[in-house]
């Protein structure tokens, strides 16, 4: 079970695969690939700590979650925060920064995407912010495959 927005949702971690957000798949989403030694434990995958050949951080990866319908989802990074009231952009940025967050962009009058690492860290941040109570709601920025018609 995964807690999201104060409620529990049935999600399971696929212990053999990860979503690699450093590569793009055919649908423009991440490449779903087998778990590799450098990815860490399945339930703790996040931004890889190892370096690539250039010395830069390797691509962000997330555990691959499967919901009750068998659909995959993953955590590319970022958390969606709902403010308790509509604020001007400067006021909203100040409120988010005062909470120790890095605002990335407004999604609506009361909704913002804030920065967080890929993987479980974004889920943990969302849980901490929900428990804090200063926001109307908080949820991870879930990636889900595009549905085709």
N, C-alpha and C positions, 0 to 999 in steps of 0.2 A: 504494500500500500504506500502511496505517496500522498503527503499532505500538500494541498495547494489552496491558497486563499482561505485557510481556516477549515476546509473540508477535506475529507479523504477521498482519493480517487484510486481505483484499482489499476495499477501499472506494475509491470514486471520488467526487470532489467534483463536484457538479452546478454547472457554472460559470455557469448562467443563473438559478438560483433560490436562495433562502435560506429558513430557517425563522425566522419572526418570533414570538418568545415574548411580545411585548407585546400580541398579539391572539390571541383564541381561535377556532379553527376549529370546524366542526360537531361534530367528535369530541372537543372539549375540549382538543385539542393545539394546537400553534402554527399560524398561518396560513402556508402555503407560498406564497410570492409571488415574482415576478420580482426579480432583483437590481436595486437602485437605486443611483444615484451615491453616496449617503451611506453605503452599506453597506461600502465598502472593497473590496479585492480578494477574489475568491471564496475563496481559501485562507487569508485572514486575517480573515474576518468574526468579529466578537465583539461586545462591548458597544459600541454606537455611541458615537463621541466627540462627535457633534454634539448640539445641544440642541433640544428641542421649543419650542413657542410660549411656554410658561410658564418657560423657562430651565432646566428639569429635564433630566436625561439622557434621551435617547430610548430606546426599547424595545430590549432585548437581542435580537440576531439571531445565528444560527449558519449556517455553510455547511451546505448540504444534502448529505449523503453518501448514496451508493447502494451497496448490497452486491451480491455476486455473484448473488443471487436477484432483484435489481431492487427490493429493499425500501429505502425511505428511512429515514434516521435523522439525528439532529442533536444538538447539544450545548447544552442549556439552561443549563448552569452546574452546578457542584458536582462533586465527585470522591468516589468510594466507596473507603474505605480499610479494609483488613483488618488488624487488629492481630494480632501473633504469639501472643498469649494473651488469654484473657478477663480483663478488668479491671473493677473497679467503675466506675460512671459518673464520679465525680470523678477517679479515677486515669487513666481513658481520656482525659478532657478535658485533663488535665495533660500526658499524653504527646503528644497531638495539638498542643496549644499550644506545647510545647517544640520541636516540629518546624516551628513557624511557621505552623500551620494554624488555621483558625477552625472548630471543630466545630459543626455545625448540629443533628444528631440522631443517636441510635443507631438502627441498623437491625437489630441482633441482638447477641448476646453479644460478638462480636469485630468487628463491622462498623459503620462510621460514615460518614455523609455530611458532608463538609467543604465549606466555601465556596470557590467560584472563579467567575470571570466566565464568561459564556456564550461559546460559540465555541471557537476553536482554543486559547485560553489554558488551558481546562480539560484538553484533550488533552495540551498541553505540560507542565502541572503533573503529570498522572498519569505521564507518561514520566519526569520528573525524580524523582518520589517512588519509582517502581519502580527506577530506577538507584541510588538512595540505599541501598536494601536494608534499611531499618529496619522496613518493614512486610511482612506476609505477602503481600499483593497490593494493587494500586491500579488502579482503572479509572475512566474518565470516567463520569459519570451520563448515559448515553445515553437520549435520547427515541426511542421507536419508536412508530409508529401502533398503536392498539389493533387487535387482530385480532377480526374478527367471526365468529360461529359460523354 
